[in-house]
Amino acid sequence: MSAPVRTARTVAEVRAAVAEARRAGHRIAFVPTMGNLHAGHRALVERARELARFVVVSIFVNPLQFGVGEDLDAYPRTPEADQRLLQAAGAALVWSPGTADLYPRGLGETTRVEVPVLSDLLCGAHRPGHFAGVATVVTILLNAVAPDVALFGEKDFQQLLVIRRLVEDLRLPVEVVGMPTVRDADGLAMSSRNGYLAPEERARAPALYRALRTAADRLASGEGDPAQVEAVGLAELTRAGFRPDYFSVRRAADLRPPEAGDRDLVVLAAAWLGRARLIDNARVERGAAPTLG
C-alpha cells in the first residue's frame, strides 16, 4: 500500500518538504495540474515515480490563463477524488496553493512571463493572454518546487512547446518531459473538460481523433499538401457538428507553417462541441507512419 500523501498549501511548506526529501538523497519530480484528475494525470504521476523517488503534484486552477467569459468558475474541482488518485499513483506531496499564495500582489500587479511568437499562434490567437498566464504560473511553480524533472502531457502540444522554450530561455535547471496522450477506447483524448459533453456530444467527440488520424495518414503517405489536408480536416469536423477554431499542419519544432522540405510535422486541432472546447494533435513524419499523441 502506498504511503499517505502529504499536503502543502504555501510556497514555504512545499519548499520545506522538498528540502527534506533532498536531504534524504531523493530526486524530485513535479507534475503541475489544475485538478479534476483522470487516467492521463495518473500516467504522468506514475511515470514521474519511475524518474524520481519524491513526486510533487500541484493542483491549482490558474485564473491568469482564463480569459473573460471562459470557464474559470465552472471548471470542475474534485479534491477528494484527486487525493485518492494521487495516493494510488504514488505521489509523495500534493501542493494545493490558493490564488493569494501564488499571486500575493493580486493578478493585476503580478509580474508576467511571456514567450513571444509561439504563444501567439493557434490556441494563442483564439485565447489572447492564455499562454502568458500558463508561462507565468509554471515559472512560479517551478521556482517554488525546484524539481529535477517536470512532466507535461502532449495533448496540450503547444503548451508543452511554450514551457520548453521558457525553460530554455530562462536557463531553468529542470528537465521537461512530455508524455503521450492517454485516450479512451474510442480514441477521444482524456481531458478534464470532457465532462462538459452531453451524452450525444460524447458519442460524436471521437470524430476529432479520426480527422487527425486521416490527416496524419495522408501526410505520411505523401498525399496532399498541408493546405488541402487542413481544408479536408475542417470540413470533416464541421460535418460532425463541431465548431472548429483551427485544423492546422505545422512544423513540430516551432509550430511555424511547414515548407516543402520539412518532415517532422504535427497536425493540431481545436474545436467546440457544445460547451466543451476540445484540443488534440497527431505527430507525423512525411513518408512515415503517423504518431498520434
Residue, then its C-alpha position, 0 to 999 in steps of 0.5 A: m500500500s502506498a504511503p499517505v500523501r502529504t499536503a502543502r498549501t504555501v510556497a514555504e511548506v512545499r519548499a520545506a518538504v522538498a528540502e527534506a526529501r533532498r536531504a534524504g538523497h531523493r530526486i524530485a519530480f513535479v507534475p503541475t495540474m489544475g485538478n479534476l484528475h483522470a487516467g492521463h494525470r495518473a500516467l504522468v504521476e506514475r511515470a514521474r515515480e519511475l524518474a524520481r523517488f519524491v513526486v510533487v503534484s500541484i493542483f491549482v486552477n490558474p485564473l491568469q490563463f482564463g480569459v473573460g467569459e471562459d470557464l474559470d468558475a465552472y471548471p470542475r474541482t474534485p479534491e477528494a477524488d484527486q487525493r485518492l488518485l494521487q495516493a494510488a499513483g504514488a505521489a509523495l506531496v500534493w501542493s494545493p496553493g490558493t490564488a493569494d499564495l501564488y499571486p500575493r500582489g493580486l493578478g493585476e500587479t503580478t509580474r508576467v512571463e511571456v514567450p513571444v511568437l509561439s504563444d501567439l499562434l493557434c490556441g494563442a490567437h483564439r485565447p489572447g493572454h492564455f499562454a502568458g498566464v500558463a508561462t507565468v504560473v509554471t515559472i512560479l511553480l517551478n521556482a517554488v518546487a525546484p524539481d529535477v524533472a517536470l512532466f507535461g502531457e502532449k495533448d496540450f502540444q503547444q503548451l508543452l512547446v511554450i514551457r520548453r522554450l521558457v525553460e530554455d530561455l530562462r536557463l531553468p535547471v529542470e528537465v521537461v518531459g512530455m508524455p503521450t496522450v492517454r485516450d479512451a477506447d474510442g480514441l477521444a483524448m482524456s481531458s478534464r473538460n470532457g465532462y462538459l459533453a452531453p451524452e450525444e456530444r460524447a458519442r460524436a467527440p471521437a470524430l476529432y481523433r479520426a480527422l487527425r488520424t486521416a490527416a496524419d495518414r495522408l501526410a505520411s503517405g505523401e498525399g496532399d499538401p498541408a493546405q488541402v489536408e487542413a481544408v479536408g480536416l475542417a470540413e470533416l469536423t464541421r460535418a460532425g457538428f463541431r465548431p472548429d477554431y483551427f485544423s492546422v499542419r505545422r512544423a513540430a519544432d516551432l509550430r511555424p507553417p511547414e515548407a516543402g522540405d520539412r518532415d517532422l510535422v504535427v497536425l493540431a486541432a481545436a474545436w467546440l462541441g457544445r460547451a466543451r472546447l476540445i484540443d488534440n494533435a497527431r505527430v507525423e513524419r512525411g513518408a512515415a507512419p503517423t504518431l498520434g499523441 
